[in-house]
Amino acid sequence: MPKMKTHRGAAKRFTKSGTGKLQRNHAFHSHILTKKSAGRKAELGKETSVSKANEKTVKRMIPYL
């Protein structure tokens, strides 16, 4: 049986935390930042966990993470 291929786009976007949860970056943090508050920009800069609904899909795309 051949090895599974990693989805390279997903591999660049998701990481695994120390506890094994999948982490992702927030959207809306790349441009048009003037109208966003400092607190909002700070929160968007942090990573957050992947939702339960998408976890299975992401794990399938990144089998060796």
N, CA, C, O and CB atoms as a CASP TS submission, in Angstrom:
PFRMAT TS
TARGET T0000
AUTHOR 0000-0000-0000
METHOD Language model
MODEL 1
PARENT N/A
ATOM      1  N   MET     1       0.850  -1.188   0.000  1.00  0.00           N
ATOM      2  CA  MET     1       0.000   0.000   0.000  1.00  0.00           C
ATOM      3  C   MET     1       0.888   1.241   0.000  1.00  0.00           C
ATOM      4  O   MET     1       1.817   1.321   0.803  1.00  0.00           O
ATOM      5  CB  MET     1      -0.963   0.004   1.229  1.00  0.00           C
ATOM      6  N   PRO     2       0.631   2.208  -0.873  1.00  0.00           N
ATOM      7  CA  PRO     2       1.453   3.415  -0.873  1.00  0.00           C
ATOM      8  C   PRO     2       1.130   4.310   0.325  1.00  0.00           C
ATOM      9  O   PRO     2       0.072   4.196   0.943  1.00  0.00           O
ATOM     10  CB  PRO     2       1.253   4.191  -2.176  1.00  0.00           C
ATOM     11  N   LYS     3       2.067   5.198   0.630  1.00  0.00           N
ATOM     12  CA  LYS     3       1.861   6.146   1.722  1.00  0.00           C
ATOM     13  C   LYS     3       0.817   7.187   1.309  1.00  0.00           C
ATOM     14  O   LYS     3       0.661   7.487   0.126  1.00  0.00           O
ATOM     15  CB  LYS     3       3.198   6.835   2.114  1.00  0.00           C
ATOM     16  N   MET     4       0.108   7.730   2.294  1.00  0.00           N
ATOM     17  CA  MET     4      -0.858   8.795   2.034  1.00  0.00           C
ATOM     18  C   MET     4      -0.114  10.100   1.807  1.00  0.00           C
ATOM     19  O   MET     4       0.929  10.341   2.415  1.00  0.00           O
ATOM     20  CB  MET     4      -1.867   8.936   3.205  1.00  0.00           C
ATOM     21  N   LYS     5      -0.645  10.936   0.937  1.00  0.00           N
ATOM     22  CA  LYS     5      -0.033  12.236   0.691  1.00  0.00           C
ATOM     23  C   LYS     5      -0.670  13.288   1.590  1.00  0.00           C
ATOM     24  O   LYS     5      -1.880  13.286   1.816  1.00  0.00           O
ATOM     25  CB  LYS     5      -0.173  12.635  -0.792  1.00  0.00           C
ATOM     26  N   THR     6       0.165  14.180   2.092  1.00  0.00           N
ATOM     27  CA  THR     6      -0.298  15.302   2.890  1.00  0.00           C
ATOM     28  C   THR     6      -0.789  16.404   1.966  1.00  0.00           C
ATOM     29  O   THR     6      -0.151  16.695   0.954  1.00  0.00           O
ATOM     30  CB  THR     6       0.822  15.821   3.819  1.00  0.00           C
ATOM     31  N   HIS     7      -1.910  17.017   2.301  1.00  0.00           N
ATOM     32  CA  HIS     7      -2.425  18.168   1.567  1.00  0.00           C
ATOM     33  C   HIS     7      -1.546  19.364   1.935  1.00  0.00           C
ATOM     34  O   HIS     7      -1.625  19.869   3.055  1.00  0.00           O
ATOM     35  CB  HIS     7      -3.951  18.442   1.901  1.00  0.00           C
ATOM     36  N   ARG     8      -0.709  19.819   0.999  1.00  0.00           N
ATOM     37  CA  ARG     8       0.311  20.813   1.315  1.00  0.00           C
ATOM     38  C   ARG     8      -0.289  22.164   1.736  1.00  0.00           C
ATOM     39  O   ARG     8       0.282  22.867   2.570  1.00  0.00           O
ATOM     40  CB  ARG     8       1.219  21.008   0.115  1.00  0.00           C
ATOM     41  N   GLY     9      -1.432  22.515   1.160  1.00  0.00           N
ATOM     42  CA  GLY     9      -2.080  23.770   1.557  1.00  0.00           C
ATOM     43  C   GLY     9      -2.547  23.711   2.999  1.00  0.00           C
ATOM     44  O   GLY     9      -2.433  24.696   3.728  1.00  0.00           O
ATOM     45  N   ALA    10      -3.073  22.565   3.418  1.00  0.00           N
ATOM     46  CA  ALA    10      -3.529  22.395   4.795  1.00  0.00           C
ATOM     47  C   ALA    10      -2.350  22.338   5.753  1.00  0.00           C
ATOM     48  O   ALA    10      -2.432  22.849   6.870  1.00  0.00           O
ATOM     49  CB  ALA    10      -4.375  21.129   4.927  1.00  0.00           C
ATOM     50  N   ALA    11      -1.255  21.722   5.327  1.00  0.00           N
ATOM     51  CA  ALA    11      -0.073  21.590   6.188  1.00  0.00           C
ATOM     52  C   ALA    11       0.503  22.962   6.537  1.00  0.00           C
ATOM     53  O   ALA    11       1.075  23.133   7.614  1.00  0.00           O
ATOM     54  CB  ALA    11       1.002  20.725   5.498  1.00  0.00           C
ATOM     55  N   LYS    12       0.361  23.938   5.644  1.00  0.00           N
ATOM     56  CA  LYS    12       0.871  25.280   5.902  1.00  0.00           C
ATOM     57  C   LYS    12      -0.057  26.091   6.797  1.00  0.00           C
ATOM     58  O   LYS    12       0.362  27.102   7.360  1.00  0.00           O
ATOM     59  CB  LYS    12       1.083  26.009   4.597  1.00  0.00           C
ATOM     60  N   ARG    13      -1.307  25.665   6.936  1.00  0.00           N
ATOM     61  CA  ARG    13      -2.301  26.451   7.666  1.00  0.00           C
ATOM     62  C   ARG    13      -2.620  25.927   9.054  1.00  0.00           C
ATOM     63  O   ARG    13      -3.099  26.684   9.899  1.00  0.00           O
ATOM     64  CB  ARG    13      -3.551  26.511   6.880  1.00  0.00           C
ATOM     65  N   PHE    14      -2.369  24.665   9.307  1.00  0.00           N
ATOM     66  CA  PHE    14      -2.745  24.065  10.590  1.00  0.00           C
ATOM     67  C   PHE    14      -1.529  23.512  11.308  1.00  0.00           C
ATOM     68  O   PHE    14      -0.598  23.003  10.683  1.00  0.00           O
ATOM     69  CB  PHE    14      -3.779  22.957  10.385  1.00  0.00           C
ATOM     70  N   THR    15      -1.549  23.621  12.653  1.00  0.00           N
ATOM     71  CA  THR    15      -0.508  23.035  13.485  1.00  0.00           C
ATOM     72  C   THR    15      -1.186  22.276  14.621  1.00  0.00           C
ATOM     73  O   THR    15      -2.388  22.410  14.850  1.00  0.00           O
ATOM     74  CB  THR    15       0.470  24.128  14.035  1.00  0.00           C
ATOM     75  N   LYS    16      -0.401  21.492  15.313  1.00  0.00           N
ATOM     76  CA  LYS    16      -0.927  20.750  16.452  1.00  0.00           C
ATOM     77  C   LYS    16      -0.364  21.358  17.728  1.00  0.00           C
ATOM     78  O   LYS    16       0.831  21.643  17.811  1.00  0.00           O
ATOM     79  CB  LYS    16      -0.575  19.236  16.351  1.00  0.00           C
ATOM     80  N   SER    17      -1.225  21.555  18.723  1.00  0.00           N
ATOM     81  CA  SER    17      -0.782  22.124  19.994  1.00  0.00           C
ATOM     82  C   SER    17      -0.121  21.042  20.838  1.00  0.00           C
ATOM     83  O   SER    17      -0.119  19.867  20.469  1.00  0.00           O
ATOM     84  CB  SER    17      -1.969  22.761  20.759  1.00  0.00           C
ATOM     85  N   GLY    18       0.431  21.442  21.957  1.00  0.00           N
ATOM     86  CA  GLY    18       1.089  20.500  22.849  1.00  0.00           C
ATOM     87  C   GLY    18       0.151  19.448  23.404  1.00  0.00           C
ATOM     88  O   GLY    18       0.568  18.328  23.699  1.00  0.00           O
ATOM     89  N   THR    19      -1.120  19.808  23.547  1.00  0.00           N
ATOM     90  CA  THR    19      -2.114  18.861  24.064  1.00  0.00           C
ATOM     91  C   THR    19      -2.757  18.026  22.973  1.00  0.00           C
ATOM     92  O   THR    19      -3.599  17.174  23.256  1.00  0.00           O
ATOM     93  CB  THR    19      -3.183  19.600  24.818  1.00  0.00           C
ATOM     94  N   GLY    20      -2.355  18.271  21.692  1.00  0.00           N
ATOM     95  CA  GLY    20      -2.867  17.463  20.592  1.00  0.00           C
ATOM     96  C   GLY    20      -4.034  18.062  19.843  1.00  0.00           C
ATOM     97  O   GLY    20      -4.565  17.435  18.926  1.00  0.00           O
ATOM     98  N   LYS    21      -4.450  19.272  20.216  1.00  0.00           N
ATOM     99  CA  LYS    21      -5.551  19.926  19.507  1.00  0.00           C
ATOM    100  C   LYS    21      -5.025  20.571  18.226  1.00  0.00           C
ATOM    101  O   LYS    21      -3.865  20.977  18.160  1.00  0.00           O
ATOM    102  CB  LYS    21      -6.239  20.987  20.411  1.00  0.00           C
ATOM    103  N   LEU    22      -5.877  20.662  17.218  1.00  0.00           N
ATOM    104  CA  LEU    22      -5.507  21.315  15.961  1.00  0.00           C
ATOM    105  C   LEU    22      -5.703  22.818  16.101  1.00  0.00           C
ATOM    106  O   LEU    22      -6.742  23.274  16.578  1.00  0.00           O
ATOM    107  CB  LEU    22      -6.344  20.760  14.771  1.00  0.00           C
ATOM    108  N   GLN    23      -4.691  23.591  15.681  1.00  0.00           N
ATOM    109  CA  GLN    23      -4.730  25.035  15.777  1.00  0.00           C
ATOM    110  C   GLN    23      -4.815  25.653  14.386  1.00  0.00           C
ATOM    111  O   GLN    23      -4.294  25.093  13.421  1.00  0.00           O
ATOM    112  CB  GLN    23      -3.501  25.558  16.527  1.00  0.00           C
ATOM    113  N   ARG    24      -5.471  26.805  14.284  1.00  0.00           N
ATOM    114  CA  ARG    24      -5.572  27.530  13.028  1.00  0.00           C
ATOM    115  C   ARG    24      -5.440  29.017  13.306  1.00  0.00           C
ATOM    116  O   ARG    24      -5.585  29.460  14.446  1.00  0.00           O
ATOM    117  CB  ARG    24      -6.907  27.218  12.307  1.00  0.00           C
ATOM    118  N   ASN    25      -5.162  29.789  12.250  1.00  0.00           N
ATOM    119  CA  ASN    25      -5.085  31.241  12.364  1.00  0.00           C
ATOM    120  C   ASN    25      -6.441  31.850  12.046  1.00  0.00           C
ATOM    121  O   ASN    25      -7.261  31.243  11.356  1.00  0.00           O
ATOM    122  CB  ASN    25      -3.999  31.811  11.425  1.00  0.00           C
ATOM    123  N   HIS    26      -6.671  33.065  12.560  1.00  0.00           N
ATOM    124  CA  HIS    26      -7.899  33.789  12.264  1.00  0.00           C
ATOM    125  C   HIS    26      -7.822  34.451  10.883  1.00  0.00           C
ATOM    126  O   HIS    26      -6.738  34.774  10.397  1.00  0.00           O
ATOM    127  CB  HIS    26      -8.169  34.843  13.348  1.00  0.00           C
ATOM    128  N   ALA    27      -8.969  34.642  10.273  1.00  0.00           N
ATOM    129  CA  ALA    27      -9.062  35.414   9.037  1.00  0.00           C
ATOM    130  C   ALA    27      -9.212  36.894   9.388  1.00  0.00           C
ATOM    131  O   ALA    27      -9.316  37.243  10.564  1.00  0.00           O
ATOM    132  CB  ALA    27     -10.257  34.925   8.158  1.00  0.00           C
ATOM    133  N   PHE    28      -9.224  37.752   8.394  1.00  0.00           N
ATOM    134  CA  PHE    28      -9.465  39.195   8.533  1.00  0.00           C
ATOM    135  C   PHE    28      -8.357  39.917   9.300  1.00  0.00           C
ATOM    136  O   PHE    28      -8.627  40.899   9.993  1.00  0.00           O
ATOM    137  CB  PHE    28     -10.788  39.427   9.232  1.00  0.00           C
ATOM    138  N   HIS    29      -7.114  39.444   9.184  1.00  0.00           N
ATOM    139  CA  HIS    29      -6.022  40.104   9.912  1.00  0.00           C
ATOM    140  C   HIS    29      -4.905  40.545   8.967  1.00  0.00           C
ATOM    141  O   HIS    29      -3.800  40.846   9.417  1.00  0.00           O
ATOM    142  CB  HIS    29      -5.456  39.166  10.986  1.00  0.00           C
ATOM    143  N   SER    30      -5.182  40.587   7.659  1.00  0.00           N
ATOM    144  CA  SER    30      -4.110  40.884   6.713  1.00  0.00           C
ATOM    145  C   SER    30      -4.146  42.315   6.186  1.00  0.00           C
ATOM    146  O   SER    30      -3.085  42.890   5.946  1.00  0.00           O
ATOM    147  CB  SER    30      -4.181  39.930   5.559  1.00  0.00           C
ATOM    148  N   HIS    31      -5.303  42.902   6.001  1.00  0.00           N
ATOM    149  CA  HIS    31      -5.378  44.272   5.486  1.00  0.00           C
ATOM    150  C   HIS    31      -6.674  44.919   5.945  1.00  0.00           C
ATOM    151  O   HIS    31      -7.526  44.267   6.549  1.00  0.00           O
ATOM    152  CB  HIS    31      -5.279  44.291   3.940  1.00  0.00           C
ATOM    153  N   ILE    32      -6.816  46.212   5.652  1.00  0.00           N
ATOM    154  CA  ILE    32      -7.926  47.057   6.140  1.00  0.00           C
ATOM    155  C   ILE    32      -7.974  46.972   7.678  1.00  0.00           C
ATOM    156  O   ILE    32      -9.006  46.649   8.267  1.00  0.00           O
ATOM    157  CB  ILE    32      -9.313  46.603   5.506  1.00  0.00           C
ATOM    158  N   LEU    33      -6.834  47.269   8.302  1.00  0.00           N
ATOM    159  CA  LEU    33      -6.731  47.148   9.751  1.00  0.00           C
ATOM    160  C   LEU    33      -7.029  48.456  10.480  1.00  0.00           C
ATOM    161  O   LEU    33      -7.129  48.472  11.706  1.00  0.00           O
ATOM    162  CB  LEU    33      -5.356  46.668  10.122  1.00  0.00           C
ATOM    163  N   THR    34      -7.170  49.549   9.735  1.00  0.00           N
ATOM    164  CA  THR    34      -7.350  50.851  10.386  1.00  0.00           C
ATOM    165  C   THR    34      -8.677  50.951  11.128  1.00  0.00           C
ATOM    166  O   THR    34      -8.744  51.569  12.191  1.00  0.00           O
ATOM    167  CB  THR    34      -7.260  51.962   9.358  1.00  0.00           C
ATOM    168  N   LYS    35      -9.723  50.358  10.588  1.00  0.00           N
ATOM    169  CA  LYS    35     -11.040  50.468  11.221  1.00  0.00           C
ATOM    170  C   LYS    35     -11.267  49.439  12.331  1.00  0.00           C
ATOM    171  O   LYS    35     -12.283  49.489  13.024  1.00  0.00           O
ATOM    172  CB  LYS    35     -12.115  50.318  10.175  1.00  0.00           C
ATOM    173  N   LYS    36     -10.324  48.508  12.502  1.00  0.00           N
ATOM    174  CA  LYS    36     -10.453  47.480  13.538  1.00  0.00           C
ATOM    175  C   LYS    36      -9.774  47.940  14.820  1.00  0.00           C
ATOM    176  O   LYS    36      -8.697  48.535  14.784  1.00  0.00           O
ATOM    177  CB  LYS    36      -9.847  46.141  13.060  1.00  0.00           C
ATOM    178  N   SER    37     -10.403  47.664  15.940  1.00  0.00           N
ATOM    179  CA  SER    37      -9.853  48.100  17.217  1.00  0.00           C
ATOM    180  C   SER    37      -8.602  47.302  17.573  1.00  0.00           C
ATOM    181  O   SER    37      -8.368  46.214  17.045  1.00  0.00           O
ATOM    182  CB  SER    37     -10.901  47.963  18.325  1.00  0.00           C
ATOM    183  N   ALA    38      -7.808  47.865  18.476  1.00  0.00           N
ATOM    184  CA  ALA    38      -6.562  47.218  18.886  1.00  0.00           C
ATOM    185  C   ALA    38      -6.830  45.860  19.533  1.00  0.00           C
ATOM    186  O   ALA    38      -6.094  44.900  19.304  1.00  0.00           O
ATOM    187  CB  ALA    38      -5.790  48.118  19.857  1.00  0.00           C
ATOM    188  N   GLY    39      -7.869  45.788  20.326  1.00  0.00           N
ATOM    189  CA  GLY    39      -8.216  44.524  20.973  1.00  0.00           C
ATOM    190  C   GLY    39      -8.639  43.459  19.980  1.00  0.00           C
ATOM    191  O   GLY    39      -8.288  42.286  20.109  1.00  0.00           O
ATOM    192  N   ARG    40      -9.397  43.891  18.993  1.00  0.00           N
ATOM    193  CA  ARG    40      -9.850  42.961  17.954  1.00  0.00           C
ATOM    194  C   ARG    40      -8.663  42.435  17.146  1.00  0.00           C
ATOM    195  O   ARG    40      -8.588  41.243  16.845  1.00  0.00           O
ATOM    196  CB  ARG    40     -10.870  43.648  17.018  1.00  0.00           C
ATOM    197  N   LYS    41      -7.731  43.335  16.794  1.00  0.00           N
ATOM    198  CA  LYS    41      -6.545  42.926  16.043  1.00  0.00           C
ATOM    199  C   LYS    41      -5.674  41.986  16.871  1.00  0.00           C
ATOM    200  O   LYS    41      -5.082  41.051  16.329  1.00  0.00           O
ATOM    201  CB  LYS    41      -5.734  44.155  15.610  1.00  0.00           C
ATOM    202  N   ALA    42      -5.593  42.222  18.158  1.00  0.00           N
ATOM    203  CA  ALA    42      -4.804  41.354  19.043  1.00  0.00           C
ATOM    204  C   ALA    42      -5.402  39.953  19.081  1.00  0.00           C
ATOM    205  O   ALA    42      -4.678  38.958  19.031  1.00  0.00           O
ATOM    206  CB  ALA    42      -4.736  41.943  20.472  1.00  0.00           C
ATOM    207  N   GLU    43      -6.716  39.884  19.168  1.00  0.00           N
ATOM    208  CA  GLU    43      -7.388  38.577  19.192  1.00  0.00           C
ATOM    209  C   GLU    43      -7.241  37.850  17.857  1.00  0.00           C
ATOM    210  O   GLU    43      -7.068  36.631  17.829  1.00  0.00           O
ATOM    211  CB  GLU    43      -8.875  38.749  19.531  1.00  0.00           C
ATOM    212  N   LEU    44      -7.310  38.591  16.754  1.00  0.00           N
ATOM    213  CA  LEU    44      -7.177  37.978  15.431  1.00  0.00           C
ATOM    214  C   LEU    44      -5.762  37.460  15.199  1.00  0.00           C
ATOM    215  O   LEU    44      -5.563  36.547  14.398  1.00  0.00           O
ATOM    216  CB  LEU    44      -7.550  38.982  14.340  1.00  0.00           C
ATOM    217  N   GLY    45      -4.793  38.024  15.877  1.00  0.00           N
ATOM    218  CA  GLY    45      -3.412  37.597  15.726  1.00  0.00           C
ATOM    219  C   GLY    45      -3.107  36.272  16.408  1.00  0.00           C
ATOM    220  O   GLY    45      -2.118  35.616  16.081  1.00  0.00           O
ATOM    221  N   LYS    46      -3.939  35.880  17.339  1.00  0.00           N
ATOM    222  CA  LYS    46      -3.724  34.633  18.078  1.00  0.00           C
ATOM    223  C   LYS    46      -4.266  33.443  17.305  1.00  0.00           C
ATOM    224  O   LYS    46      -5.135  33.581  16.444  1.00  0.00           O
ATOM    225  CB  LYS    46      -4.384  34.704  19.459  1.00  0.00           C
ATOM    226  N   GLU    47      -3.738  32.280  17.630  1.00  0.00           N
ATOM    227  CA  GLU    47      -4.271  31.046  17.050  1.00  0.00           C
ATOM    228  C   GLU    47      -5.485  30.602  17.855  1.00  0.00           C
ATOM    229  O   GLU    47      -5.636  30.962  19.022  1.00  0.00           O
ATOM    230  CB  GLU    47      -3.189  29.925  17.022  1.00  0.00           C
ATOM    231  N   THR    48      -6.341  29.821  17.220  1.00  0.00           N
ATOM    232  CA  THR    48      -7.491  29.253  17.903  1.00  0.00           C
ATOM    233  C   THR    48      -7.639  27.807  17.459  1.00  0.00           C
ATOM    234  O   THR    48      -7.018  27.383  16.484  1.00  0.00           O
ATOM    235  CB  THR    48      -8.786  30.069  17.610  1.00  0.00           C
ATOM    236  N   SER    49      -8.462  27.052  18.175  1.00  0.00           N
ATOM    237  CA  SER    49      -8.596  25.638  17.837  1.00  0.00           C
ATOM    238  C   SER    49      -9.597  25.441  16.703  1.00  0.00           C
ATOM    239  O   SER    49     -10.517  26.239  16.523  1.00  0.00           O
ATOM    240  CB  SER    49      -9.026  24.832  19.066  1.00  0.00           C
ATOM    241  N   VAL    50      -9.406  24.383  15.956  1.00  0.00           N
ATOM    242  CA  VAL    50     -10.299  24.040  14.846  1.00  0.00           C
ATOM    243  C   VAL    50     -11.602  23.516  15.434  1.00  0.00           C
ATOM    244  O   VAL    50     -11.585  22.802  16.437  1.00  0.00           O
ATOM    245  CB  VAL    50      -9.645  22.979  13.886  1.00  0.00           C
ATOM    246  N   SER    51     -12.726  23.862  14.824  1.00  0.00           N
ATOM    247  CA  SER    51     -14.025  23.432  15.331  1.00  0.00           C
ATOM    248  C   SER    51     -14.187  21.914  15.211  1.00  0.00           C
ATOM    249  O   SER    51     -13.543  21.270  14.382  1.00  0.00           O
ATOM    250  CB  SER    51     -15.155  24.146  14.575  1.00  0.00           C
ATOM    251  N   LYS    52     -15.040  21.370  16.038  1.00  0.00           N
ATOM    252  CA  LYS    52     -15.303  19.926  16.036  1.00  0.00           C
ATOM    253  C   LYS    52     -15.817  19.461  14.678  1.00  0.00           C
ATOM    254  O   LYS    52     -15.519  18.349  14.243  1.00  0.00           O
ATOM    255  CB  LYS    52     -16.316  19.565  17.129  1.00  0.00           C
ATOM    256  N   ALA    53     -16.596  20.324  14.005  1.00  0.00           N
ATOM    257  CA  ALA    53     -17.170  19.963  12.712  1.00  0.00           C
ATOM    258  C   ALA    53     -16.097  19.776  11.645  1.00  0.00           C
ATOM    259  O   ALA    53     -16.283  18.981  10.723  1.00  0.00           O
ATOM    260  CB  ALA    53     -18.160  21.026  12.266  1.00  0.00           C
ATOM    261  N   ASN    54     -14.970  20.493  11.752  1.00  0.00           N
ATOM    262  CA  ASN    54     -13.928  20.436  10.732  1.00  0.00           C
ATOM    263  C   ASN    54     -12.727  19.576  11.114  1.00  0.00           C
ATOM    264  O   ASN    54     -11.851  19.337  10.283  1.00  0.00           O
ATOM    265  CB  ASN    54     -13.460  21.814  10.429  1.00  0.00           C
ATOM    266  N   GLU    55     -12.678  19.112  12.352  1.00  0.00           N
ATOM    267  CA  GLU    55     -11.520  18.358  12.824  1.00  0.00           C
ATOM    268  C   GLU    55     -11.248  17.110  11.998  1.00  0.00           C
ATOM    269  O   GLU    55     -10.102  16.846  11.632  1.00  0.00           O
ATOM    270  CB  GLU    55     -11.717  17.972  14.259  1.00  0.00           C
ATOM    271  N   LYS    56     -12.275  16.352  11.707  1.00  0.00           N
ATOM    272  CA  LYS    56     -12.115  15.103  10.952  1.00  0.00           C
ATOM    273  C   LYS    56     -11.550  15.365   9.564  1.00  0.00           C
ATOM    274  O   LYS    56     -10.677  14.635   9.096  1.00  0.00           O
ATOM    275  CB  LYS    56     -13.456  14.371  10.838  1.00  0.00           C
ATOM    276  N   THR    57     -12.047  16.409   8.907  1.00  0.00           N
ATOM    277  CA  THR    57     -11.583  16.762   7.561  1.00  0.00           C
ATOM    278  C   THR    57     -10.117  17.164   7.574  1.00  0.00           C
ATOM    279  O   THR    57      -9.341  16.733   6.721  1.00  0.00           O
ATOM    280  CB  THR    57     -12.430  17.898   6.983  1.00  0.00           C
ATOM    281  N   VAL    58      -9.740  17.992   8.544  1.00  0.00           N
ATOM    282  CA  VAL    58      -8.359  18.471   8.628  1.00  0.00           C
ATOM    283  C   VAL    58      -7.416  17.310   8.943  1.00  0.00           C
ATOM    284  O   VAL    58      -6.334  17.214   8.365  1.00  0.00           O
ATOM    285  CB  VAL    58      -8.230  19.578   9.704  1.00  0.00           C
ATOM    286  N   LYS    59      -7.822  16.437   9.851  1.00  0.00           N
ATOM    287  CA  LYS    59      -6.980  15.276  10.200  1.00  0.00           C
ATOM    288  C   LYS    59      -6.766  14.368   8.998  1.00  0.00           C
ATOM    289  O   LYS    59      -5.699  13.771   8.854  1.00  0.00           O
ATOM    290  CB  LYS    59      -7.616  14.475  11.348  1.00  0.00           C
ATOM    291  N   ARG    60      -7.757  14.258   8.147  1.00  0.00           N
ATOM    292  CA  ARG    60      -7.636  13.433   6.951  1.00  0.00           C
ATOM    293  C   ARG    60      -6.664  14.066   5.951  1.00  0.00           C
ATOM    294  O   ARG    60      -5.941  13.361   5.248  1.00  0.00           O
ATOM    295  CB  ARG    60      -9.016  13.230   6.301  1.00  0.00           C
ATOM    296  N   MET    61      -6.654  15.407   5.894  1.00  0.00           N
ATOM    297  CA  MET    61      -5.752  16.099   4.971  1.00  0.00           C
ATOM    298  C   MET    61      -4.306  16.072   5.447  1.00  0.00           C
ATOM    299  O   MET    61      -3.381  16.118   4.636  1.00  0.00           O
ATOM    300  CB  MET    61      -6.199  17.534   4.788  1.00  0.00           C
ATOM    301  N   ILE    62      -4.107  15.997   6.781  1.00  0.00           N
ATOM    302  CA  ILE    62      -2.757  16.022   7.355  1.00  0.00           C
ATOM    303  C   ILE    62      -2.561  14.750   8.191  1.00  0.00           C
ATOM    304  O   ILE    62      -2.585  14.815   9.420  1.00  0.00           O
ATOM    305  CB  ILE    62      -2.534  17.316   8.232  1.00  0.00           C
ATOM    306  N   PRO    63      -2.370  13.609   7.548  1.00  0.00           N
ATOM    307  CA  PRO    63      -2.326  12.345   8.302  1.00  0.00           C
ATOM    308  C   PRO    63      -1.106  12.182   9.201  1.00  0.00           C
ATOM    309  O   PRO    63      -1.164  11.423  10.169  1.00  0.00           O
ATOM    310  CB  PRO    63      -2.370  11.201   7.350  1.00  0.00           C
ATOM    311  N   TYR    64      -0.001  12.872   8.911  1.00  0.00           N
ATOM    312  CA  TYR    64       1.233  12.654   9.689  1.00  0.00           C
ATOM    313  C   TYR    64       1.557  13.799  10.620  1.00  0.00           C
ATOM    314  O   TYR    64       2.687  13.883  11.101  1.00  0.00           O
ATOM    315  CB  TYR    64       2.396  12.435   8.764  1.00  0.00           C
ATOM    316  N   LEU    65       0.613  14.685  10.895  1.00  0.00           N
ATOM    317  CA  LEU    65       0.849  15.808  11.786  1.00  0.00           C
ATOM    318  C   LEU    65       0.783  15.365  13.230  1.00  0.00           C
ATOM    319  O   LEU    65       0.958  16.181  14.135  1.00  0.00           O
ATOM    320  CB  LEU    65      -0.158  16.918  11.529  1.00  0.00           C
TER
END
